[in-house]
Amino acid sequence: MISAYLLARVKPNKDREVLEKLRKLKPVKEAATLYGEYDVIAKLQVETLEDLDTFIFDTVRTIAGIDATTTLIATEIPGAIP
């Protein structure tokens, strides 16, 4: 299982719409709006890196209102908080 964090820049006044669309997607386990450089963050869980690629390129980046994304893949550290 691969965990990753998606950071998205969103067009003005599209934050809530994008957030609701993301929350409905199966790989998205949590999502919230942010203040700062990025507008939305989502915690993702997928089975493989190929699944992550497909999800980001074919699903997330096609959502109207998303301008740019950054994806951070989480590492598994023994004893770390899940």
Secondary structure, 3 states (H helix, E strand, C coil): CEEEEEEEEECCCCHHHHHHHHHCCCCEEEEEECCCCCCEEEEEEECCHHHHHHHHHHHHHHCCCEEEEEEEECCCCCCCCC
